[in-house]
Amino acid sequence: MKRIFVLLIISILCQSNMVAQSYFEKFVVPFQAGDMAKAEKALQEWDLNDSSNPELYVAYFNFFTVKSLEKDSTKFDRQYAKKALEFISEGIDRFPTRFDMRYAKISMLGQLEEYTPFTNEVVKMIEYSKTINNDWKEGGFALISDVDVVIDGAVNEAQQTLFAATEKDTSLYKNILRISDVMLKTFPKNISALNNIASVHLDKKQYDKAIENLQKAKDIEPSNARLQYKIGYIYGLKKDKANARKYYEMAVKNATDSDKAYKDAAQKQLDAMK
């Protein structure tokens, strides 16, 4: 939860010169000091005088997010969480290219464990990426640098939220597959989507389907040591030592400095085969 709050309040602070400065200051100073009554009064004044400002919706989201955790920092007060979602949803409707608002809504829904609307919002974000040709903005409508990396990271983070939730509800695998399918329709060479599909099949012990999707990913990035290690690992589960060895050797050969953990793991498997 703190991650959502920090993300968006930083967005406000970094763009404060673009906000109606007096209203922004009247809100953020008491808000950061924990004076929620004064912060709320400042929000109401800001709303009356500058309701078309996108940062107002970010501020409302932060305000009600913090309010939702006042009684218990580990559990949302759903009444206030709902208000936070209502304001950020209105912000998205009015300013649909603001990535930070969408990310905040998705994060909140995930932490509320509302996985159907969570999945729907992730899908909407991916599909809107295609509509605007990935032309997302952040606070102050500044362009996002490395937008492909940012979108891929946000979607993959959402997928990991769903994977964690499958420990209690295996029906959520279908949500992961839905998001992955939409990603591949929008970004046909997305490695993360193929990897997530493979992970679903791996969890279900559908090893051939897992390998099939990892091979598709490897066709896109032939020297990706992480993919090679994972393929080798699944061949090992299938008791296919020849192919397991083949892909472990490829992983050791192609590993970069950032792949050291995979290189070491592959070498350990190879040593065990001797």
N, C-alpha and C positions, 0 to 999 in steps of 0.2 A: 504493500500500500504506500509506503514511504516513497517508493520509486515513482509512482504516478504523481504524487504531490511535488516532489523535487523536480521532475521533468517539466511540469507545467509552470511552476513558479519561476524556474529559471528562464522559461520562455518569456514570461512577463518581464522579468528583470532585465534580460538582454535586450528587449525591445522597448524598454520604458520610454526612450526618447521619441518613440513613434506613437505612444499612447497619450491621450489627453492627460498631461502630466499631473495636474492638480488632483483629478479624480483618482488616478493611479496611486499617487502618494497617500491620499487620504485613506485608501483601502489597505495598501500593502504595509504601511508602517504599523498600524494596530494589529493587522493580521499576523505579521511576523512576531509581534510582541505577545500574541496570544489573547488580545483583547477582542474577542469575537463579537461582542455587542457593538463596539465602535466600528469594527470592520463591516458588520452587516449594515449599519447605518450609512457607511460610506458607499457600499455597493448600491444601496437603494437610491442614493443621490446620483451616483454615476449612471445608473439605469435611467433615471428620469431625464438626464441631461445629455447622455451620449450613448443611447442604446444600440446604435449601429456599429459600435466599436467591437471588433472580434475579441479583443483581449478581455472584455467584460465577461464573456461566456467562459473563458478560461478561468477568470477570477472566481466566478460563481461556482464552477466545478471544484476548484480548490477549497473554497469556503465550505461547501456542503460535504466534501470528502472528509475534511478535518472534523466537522461537526459530527459526522457519522461514527467517528472513533473516539469521541470525547469520554463516553462512559466506560468503554472497554477498548483499549488499543489493539486488541487481537480479534475483535468481532465488530462487524458493521452494524450500525443502526440502519435498518433497511429503509426507513422513512427518509432519512437524510441522504442515503446512497441513491435512492430513487430521484431525489431532487437534483443531485449532482449529475445523474445521467440525463435528466430532462434538459438541463441547461446545456450540457455539452452536445446533446442531440440537436437542440435548436441552433447551436453554433455551427454544427456540421451542415445543417440544412441551409443556413444563410451563407456559409463560407466553405463550400464543399471541397476545395483544394487544400484545406489546412490539414496536413498529415498529423500534426501533434494532437489535434482534437480527436481524430479517429483512433489514434493509438491509445489515447487516454480512455476512451469509451470501451475499447476492446479489453484493455487491461483491467478496468473496473469490473466488467462482466465476467472475466475469467476468475477474478478473486471472489466474486459473489457466487461462483460455480453455477452460473446461468449459461450452460454450454450451448444451448440451441441459439439464443440471440447472439452469443459470443461468436459462434461459427458463422452465422448470417452476416455479422458485421465484418468479419475477416474476408468473406467472399465479396461483399460489397466493395471493400477497399481494393481488392485485387481487380475486380471488374472495372472500377472507376479509374484505376491506373491506366487501363487500356483506353478508356474514354478520353482522358486528358493527356495521353501519350507520356505518362509517368511524370507529368509536370507538377509535382507536389510542392507545396510551400510550407514554411514553418512560421514561427512568430514574426509579426511584422511583414508577412508575405515574402520573406526572403526565400530564394531558391535553396533547395536542399542539395548539398554537395554529395556525390557518390550515391545518388538516389536509388540506383539498382541494388546496391549493397544494403541500404537502409530498409527498403521494402522487403527484400529477401530475409533480412535479419528479423524484422517484425513478424513476418508470416511464420518463419521457422520457430520463433519464440512462442507464438500462439500454438503451433503444432506440439511443441514440447509440453505446454500446459495441458493439452488434451491427452498426450501420451501418459503423463503422470496421473491423470484422472481415470484412465482405463484400468488402473489397479482396482478401482471400486466399481467401475461401470464399463464393461467391455463393448457395450453398444456404441461407445464413442469412437471406436475405430472407423465407423462409417463417416464421422465428421472429419477425421483426418484424411480419409480418402477423398472426400468431397472437396476439401480445400486444395489438396494436391492436384486433383483433376482440373480444377479451375486455374491453378497456377500454371499448369502445363499448356492449357488452352491459350493463356495470356502470354506466358513466357516459355515457349516450347523447349528451350535448352536449360531449364532450371534444374540444376543438380539436386538441390535440397528437396524438391518435390518428389523426384524419383527415389531419392534415398529414404524419404518418409514412407512412401508406398512400400518399398522393400522392407522397412522396419515393421510395418503392420503385418506383412506376410511372414516375417521372421518370428514375430511374437506368436503368430498362429501356427508356427511350425510348417508353413507352406514354403519350403526351402527353394523349390524350383522357381516359383513366382518371385521370390525375393531376389534370387540370382538374376532372373530375367530383367528386372528393373534396374539392378545395379549394373548390369552389362550395358543397358541403354545409357546410363549415366557415364560409364567408362568410355563409351563410344564418343561422348561429347568431350570428356577430359581423359584421354588415354593414359596419361602419366600420373593420375591422381592416386597417391599411395594409400589414402584413407579408404577409397573405394576398393582398391586392390586387397587391402587387409580384410575388409569386411567380406568380400567374395571368398577369400581364402578361409576365413572363419566359418562361413556357412558350408563350404565344401567339407570342412573338417567335421561339422555336425552331421553331414551326410555320409561320413566315413569314406570319403573320396580323397585319399591321401595324396594321390598324384596331382590333382587339381589344387588341393589345398597348398601343397608345396609350391606349385607353380606361381600361385598368386601371392603367397608370402614372400617368395623371392623377388617378385616384381615390386612389392611394397618396400622391401629393404633397399632395392636398387633405386627407386624413384623418390624416396622420402626426402623432403626438404627439412630445413632446420625446424620449421613449425610442426613437422610431422614426427618429431623424435619419439613420442610416446607410441605411435603406431609402428615405427621402425623397430623399436625395442621389443614390442609385443610380438611382431612378426618373427623377429630373430629368435625369441624365446620359443616360439612354436616350432621353428625349424630345428633348433637345438634338441627339442624333445623328440623330433622324428628320427634323429640319428641312431 
